Amino acid sequence: MAFAPSHPELPGWTHVYSGKVRDLYVPAVPARVHTDSEDVAAEGLLDQRNDTVLVVASDRISAYDHVLSTEIPDKGKVLTQLSLWWFEQLSAGENPVANHVVSTDVPAAVAGRAMVCRKLDMFPVECIARGYLTGSGLAEYRSSRTVCGLPLPEGLVDGSRLEPAIFTPSAKAEVGEHDENITFDAVVETVGAGTAARLRDLTLQIYTRAEEIARARGIILADTKVEFGTNPANGEITLGDEVLTPDSSRFWDAQTYEPGRAQASFDKQFVRDWLTAAGSGWDRASDTPPPALPQEIVEKTRDRYIEAYERLTGRKFS
């Protein structure tokens, strides 16, 4: 039986959705309004508040399209605080990228791991930039010498650098299903040529900027997934969801990087390795949900997430 995640009840907010890691809330509707004048005032307030959504990052962790029953303490705070830091970096300087964050004034029960965000009309596309060949991109390359329809040179290995970085989109999948790699032409068919080009350019712009920032801190950004939507208020394409976290990106230690082998990463590597080892007793090919994680794996994974946050931001996690 699949694990069913729980979510906190929050005053002033109504829960509407749970994903693999995040829970979404909308402003609660007032119980009643007494007078005509109050009706008008309440409707105006609701119109304003209905433009926002509360995004709460839980401590849940997923692997191989399963949400695990074991949580990783502080993971939600790491994802939220790191996303907020990256939003700041990307919205500053030349060519700023608009994002969906409105406020971090959130209920005390979810302080540090939640953001009030503007509702966006999200595009049904996962926007992925790859600066290094690994993961599903490597698997496709080995079978066809292409990634998402883009031809690549012969002789590349696991961890080979791609210069320049490439845009390799995927179609969004439901929770529990695999995202499907698609071509740029498929994106054009879905959102139109102009929007597809803008999504590609923004994704590569974000990757290039973030790769430089990470490299200066001794970390290689191998690839990253970002999501965009349209701001209904002004029609602007806006960066949403999380950004450049260990859940949405591959971060490698620059000191130990060596093409031709799997790299040590700042994400759920310990979880994946333990689940696929004989000692876990879990068959990935079966329909059986993964077992609970040992405490040692939980602690190592938590430490890795926090290390990524501290090395990237230069801040102490607390």
Secondary structure, 3 states (H helix, E strand, C coil): CCCCCCCCCCCCEEEEEECCCEEEEEECCCCCCCCHHHHHHHHHHHHHHCCEEEEEECCCCEECCEECCCCCCCHHHHHHHHHHHHHHHHHCCCCCCCECEEECCCCHHHCCCEEEEECCEECCEEEEEEEECCHHHHHHHHHHCEECCEECCCCCCCCCEEEEEEECCEECCCCCCCCEECCHHHHHHHHCHHHHHHHHHHHHHHHHHHHHHHHCCCEEEEEEEEEEEECCCCCCEEEECCCCCCCCEEEEECCCCCCCCCCCECCCHHHHHHHHCHHHCCCCCCCCCCCCCCHHHHHHHHHHHHHHHHHHHCCCCC
